[in-house]
Amino acid sequence: MPTSRDDRVSAPEIDPPHRLLMGPGPINADPRVLRAMSAGLVGQYDPAMTGYMAETQQLYRGVFRTANDATLLVDGTSRAGIEAILVSLLAPGDRVLVPVFGRFGHLLAEIAERCGAEVHTVEREWGTVFTPEEIEAALDRVRPKLLAIVQGDTSTTMCQPLAELGALCRARGVLFYSDITASLGGNPFEMDAWGLDAASAGLQKCLGGPSGSSPVSLSDAAVAVIRGRRHIEAGIREDDDEATGTRIASNYFDLGMILDYWGPRRLNHHTEATSMLYGARECARLLLAEGMDAAIARHALHGAAMTAGLVALGLELFGDQRHTMHNVVAVYIPDGVNGDAVRAGLLRDFAIEIGTSFGPLHGKVWRIGTMGYNARHDTVLLTLAALEHVLRAAGTNPTPGAGVAAAKEVYAR
Amino acid sequence: MPTSRDDRVSAPEIDPPHRLLMGPGPINADPRVLRAMSAGLVGQYDPAMTGYMAETQQLYRGVFRTANDATLLVDGTSRAGIEAILVSLLAPGDRVLVPVFGRFGHLLAEIAERCGAEVHTVEREWGTVFTPEEIEAALDRVRPKLLAIVQGDTSTTMCQPLAELGALCRARGVLFYSDITASLGGNPFEMDAWGLDAASAGLQKCLGGPSGSSPVSLSDAAVAVIRGRRHIEAGIREDDDEATGTRIASNYFDLGMILDYWGPRRLNHHTEATSMLYGARECARLLLAEGMDAAIARHALHGAAMTAGLVALGLELFGDQRHTMHNVVAVYIPDGVNGDAVRAGLLRDFAIEIGTSFGPLHGKVWRIGTMGYNARHDTVLLTLAALEHVLRAAGTNPTPGAGVAAAKEVYAR
C-alpha cells in the first residue's frame, strides 16, 4: 500500500526548553517521578500491576493520613477527582454548602450545580478564610448533605483551617469533603483526625509530579452513600448484581465502579493509566521516604525564605498572612509596573516562570510558588536574584541584594 | 519537626517485570513514546506548551484524516473521550441510536443513559457486524439526534464498516459519532471522507502509547451543538460571556470549555496533563512518520500471520472473518482446555500475556493482539512458539512447528 503524501505532517522530536517553574503550579516534576513513568507497561490484571495498585493505595493512605480502605486514583487531572467525588456523593436535589474564598471554591460550586445539586454558597473576600463559627452558622442555616470546601485555594494563596470543621459536620450528620490539590504535602493535613469523609488531590503541586492523576480517599460513610447508588455496566453485569438508588450521572466518574475495579472484585472499568499510576506511586513514595512532617517543614522553610526576600525587594504581600499556604505567596504588582511584562522578562531572560491570578486578582498580584521538587534554597535564591533585575528594569528601585540577603537570613536562623 | 514513624510506609523503586503484551490492549508502549513522556515540564501557557498543543492538534488531524479545527485531547482514558463527546452532544431527553455488537456498544449505551438521553439500541450477535441497511432502518424508526457506534469492538474483535453510514446520517440530519479506540492506526479510518461528526480514541492500542489520554475530533456541526450549550465558569467569566442552552452536566467533560482552553482564547480549564500530552504527540508523530497507510498495512500483515499461525495450531477462529480488525484475533478455547490456566502458563513461563473476553465470551475465547509497537514479526513468531508448548501441556495436540511455519509462509508471500 503506498503512503499518501498528506500523511506527512512533520513535527520534530519533543525537546522542551528548560524552565524553572516558580508559579502556582504545575512545577518542574521531580526527575525521579518522570523516570518512574518511563518504566515498561504490564497488563491490567497482571499480578505486578494489581500489586502496584495496592501499593499505591497504601502509600496514599500515608500521604492523606487515613486508614480509609477506599483510597485510590482517578484517571484525570485534579478536577477529575473533584468531579468524581461530587457526582458520586450528590444526587440531583441534594443540598450542598460551598464556602467560597477564591476561584476554586467557585469551581466546587459550579461542578456541584452541574450534578443537579441545590448549591448554597457563602463567600469571603479573596485573601481571607472562614472562621469555624461562620461555617457552623452556615451549616445550621443550610442543613446540607455535604460541606465542600477547598483547603488551599491557589488563586488567593489562602489555606482554610479544616481541623475544627469535621466535628461540626459529624454533629449534624453532614458529609465533609475538601479539595486539597494545592496544599497537600506542603501544609498539615489529617484526613482521619480532622474527620473528613472525602478528599481529592493532584500531583502537580507539592507532590512533585505532572498533572494527570488525582488521588482521592473516601471514608466508610462516603462509601456507604456511593454503594447506595450502585449500578454495574451491562456487558459485564452478572445476574445477581442488582441496581439500587439514583444512578450516578457519570460512568467515568462513578466511584462505585472505580472501587470495584481497585477492589478485590477487579471489575473492569477504564484501562488504568499505567504510566500516570507509576508516577503517582513515585510521588507518594518519595514524600513518605522524606516523611510527611519533614516535607511540610521544608515547604514552610522555603516559603518563609521566599516571602522574606519578596518583602525585602519592596513588594507588598497579599492576603491574611496568618492563613497563607506554605508553598505559594502572592504579592501586589507595584503601581505603574506592567505585571505581564515583568513575567515575560523573567521567562525570556532567566527562564523562570511566575504566575498572575484569576478574576478580581488578575493583573493585580503575582503568585510565586516554592513547592514539590522546587522547594529548594537554590530555586528561591535564583528567583529572587532574577526578580531584582527585572523589577529594576521595570522602573522600581529594589535595594541591591536585599532579596537574596533576606532569604539567606531565614536559612541562617 | 520530627518525622513520625507512621509516615514510614515503604515501597521499593518501580521495577515492573518484562512482559510481552499480546492481548487486546494495553500493549507494550513504544520506548520512544515513554522517553518523550520523560521530557521536562513547561508552564501551562508557556509558548513552548501552547506550541506543543497546536502541533498535537495538527498531528491528530493527520491521524484521524480530518480538517476539523476541533481536534484535541481529553485528559483521561479512552472512556473519558467517549463520555466527553456524549455528555457534550446529548442533552437530557435527546434520542440516540446505539447499534450494539459487543461490550463497548453496551458501554456507549450506558454512558448515553447516564446523560439522560433516550437511548435506543439495536443488537447483533457478538461476532457479527451491522449492514448499512440495518442501520438505515433503525435510523428511520428511531429518528435520533445522534448515531453512536463503535468501529472496532475489542470484546469481539469485529470491525464495523462505517464508510456508508455518514451519508445515511447526513440525509437525515443525524450526528454521527464513532469510538475508534481499538481500531485507529491499524484499520482504515477516514473521518471526513466517511462523514463523521465526532470520534474518540485512546493511545493504548495501535497508537503504541500508555492509556491516559483520549484524542477526539469534532466536526463543525458537532461544535455548533456544543457551542449552543456554552457556559463559562464563575471565577473566570467576563461580563459579556452569556450562558445559552441546556448546560452540559459535567464540568470536566464540557467540550465547549475544553475547546476554549485549546483554542485562541486559552481560557483556563483543567491543568493539561503535560506528560500524557507529550506521549500522545509522540504516538501521532511516529504514526505519521511511518505513514497511516503503511501502518495499517503493517497491522494487516502481522494480523494475518498471527491468524494463520493460530489456525495451523488447530484453533478455531471466532466471528465473521470478513469483518475482523487487523490488530486482534479471537479463537475458541478448545473443549476440555482450561483457558485461564493456558493464559497463566504463557505468562509464568514465557512472560507473554494474551486475553480472554467479557460477558457471553468470557472463558470461551482467547483474544490475541498484534498492535502498535507489538505489530512485529518477532512478537508473532514468539507468541506462536510459546503457545504451541502451552497448548501441548494443556492436552491438545498441535502439529510441531506448524504455527510458526504458517506465519512465516504469510511473511514469505
Interface residues (C-beta under 8 A of the other chain):
Chain A: M1 P2 T3 S4 D6 D7 R8 V9 S10 A11 E13 I14 D15 P16 P17 H18 R19 L21 G23 G25 P26 I27 N28 A29 L34 R35 A36 M37 S38 A39 G40 L41 V42 G43 Q44 D46 A48 M49 Y52 E55 Q58 L59 R61 G62 R65 D75 G76 T77 S78 R79 A80 E83 V87 G102 R103 F104 H106 L107 A109 E110 I111 R114 C115 G116 S155 G202 Q204 P210 S211 G212 E233 A234 G235 I236 R247 I248 A249 S250 N251 Y252 F253 N268 H269 H270 T271 E272 A273 T274 S275 M276 Y278 G279 R281 E282 R285 L288 A289 E290 G291 M292 D293 A294 I296 A297 L347 E353 F358 G359
Chain B: M1 P2 T3 S4 D6 D7 R8 V9 S10 A11 E13 I14 D15 P16 P17 H18 R19 L21 G23 G25 P26 I27 N28 A29 L34 R35 A36 M37 S38 A39 G40 L41 V42 G43 Q44 D46 A48 M49 Y52 E55 Q58 L59 R61 G62 D75 G76 T77 S78 R79 A80 E83 V87 G102 R103 F104 H106 L107 A109 E110 I111 R114 C115 G116 S155 G202 Q204 P210 S211 G212 E233 A234 G235 I236 R247 I248 A249 S250 N251 Y252 F253 N268 H269 H270 T271 E272 A273 T274 S275 M276 Y278 G279 R281 E282 R285 L288 A289 E290 G291 M292 D293 A294 I296 A297 L347 E353 F358 G359
